Amino acid sequence: MTNPYVGVLLSLLLILPSLYIILEDITIVRKEYVFLVIGIPLYICSLNRIFDDILNGDKNKFK
């Protein structure tokens, strides 16, 4: 994925509805657990790329 902002958006689209469904009854194994397993690492990797771009970016942009 070339744009990390798209990764953040896609992962949030996986994580938020899954959490809403899981929190209704956490004792039942659901397919939403798989969505969480996919969505959370995608979210972390995308945020990592965004923050790396900010920290390693052109220092003159922020002056």
MODELLER restraints for C-alpha pairs under 7 A, 6 or more apart:
rsr = mdl.restraints
at = mdl.atoms
rsr.add(forms.Gaussian(group=physical.xy_distance, feature=features.Distance(at['CA:4:A'], at['CA:46:A']), mean=4.73, stdev=0.5))
rsr.add(forms.Gaussian(group=physical.xy_distance, feature=features.Distance(at['CA:4:A'], at['CA:49:A']), mean=6.33, stdev=0.5))
rsr.add(forms.Gaussian(group=physical.xy_distance, feature=features.Distance(at['CA:4:A'], at['CA:50:A']), mean=6.21, stdev=0.5))
rsr.add(forms.Gaussian(group=physical.xy_distance, feature=features.Distance(at['CA:5:A'], at['CA:46:A']), mean=6.91, stdev=0.5))
rsr.add(forms.Gaussian(group=physical.xy_distance, feature=features.Distance(at['CA:7:A'], at['CA:42:A']), mean=6.48, stdev=0.5))
rsr.add(forms.Gaussian(group=physical.xy_distance, feature=features.Distance(at['CA:7:A'], at['CA:43:A']), mean=6.53, stdev=0.5))
rsr.add(forms.Gaussian(group=physical.xy_distance, feature=features.Distance(at['CA:7:A'], at['CA:46:A']), mean=5.51, stdev=0.5))
rsr.add(forms.Gaussian(group=physical.xy_distance, feature=features.Distance(at['CA:8:A'], at['CA:43:A']), mean=5.18, stdev=0.5))
rsr.add(forms.Gaussian(group=physical.xy_distance, feature=features.Distance(at['CA:8:A'], at['CA:46:A']), mean=5.71, stdev=0.5))
rsr.add(forms.Gaussian(group=physical.xy_distance, feature=features.Distance(at['CA:8:A'], at['CA:47:A']), mean=6.83, stdev=0.5))
rsr.add(forms.Gaussian(group=physical.xy_distance, feature=features.Distance(at['CA:11:A'], at['CA:39:A']), mean=4.52, stdev=0.5))
rsr.add(forms.Gaussian(group=physical.xy_distance, feature=features.Distance(at['CA:11:A'], at['CA:40:A']), mean=6.69, stdev=0.5))
rsr.add(forms.Gaussian(group=physical.xy_distance, feature=features.Distance(at['CA:11:A'], at['CA:42:A']), mean=5.94, stdev=0.5))
rsr.add(forms.Gaussian(group=physical.xy_distance, feature=features.Distance(at['CA:11:A'], at['CA:43:A']), mean=5.28, stdev=0.5))
rsr.add(forms.Gaussian(group=physical.xy_distance, feature=features.Distance(at['CA:14:A'], at['CA:35:A']), mean=5.87, stdev=0.5))
rsr.add(forms.Gaussian(group=physical.xy_distance, feature=features.Distance(at['CA:14:A'], at['CA:36:A']), mean=6.82, stdev=0.5))
rsr.add(forms.Gaussian(group=physical.xy_distance, feature=features.Distance(at['CA:14:A'], at['CA:39:A']), mean=5.62, stdev=0.5))
rsr.add(forms.Gaussian(group=physical.xy_distance, feature=features.Distance(at['CA:15:A'], at['CA:35:A']), mean=6.77, stdev=0.5))
rsr.add(forms.Gaussian(group=physical.xy_distance, feature=features.Distance(at['CA:15:A'], at['CA:36:A']), mean=5.54, stdev=0.5))
rsr.add(forms.Gaussian(group=physical.xy_distance, feature=features.Distance(at['CA:15:A'], at['CA:39:A']), mean=5.71, stdev=0.5))
rsr.add(forms.Gaussian(group=physical.xy_distance, feature=features.Distance(at['CA:15:A'], at['CA:40:A']), mean=6.96, stdev=0.5))
rsr.add(forms.Gaussian(group=physical.xy_distance, feature=features.Distance(at['CA:18:A'], at['CA:32:A']), mean=4.98, stdev=0.5))
rsr.add(forms.Gaussian(group=physical.xy_distance, feature=features.Distance(at['CA:18:A'], at['CA:35:A']), mean=6.75, stdev=0.5))
rsr.add(forms.Gaussian(group=physical.xy_distance, feature=features.Distance(at['CA:18:A'], at['CA:36:A']), mean=6.74, stdev=0.5))
rsr.add(forms.Gaussian(group=physical.xy_distance, feature=features.Distance(at['CA:22:A'], at['CA:32:A']), mean=6.93, stdev=0.5))
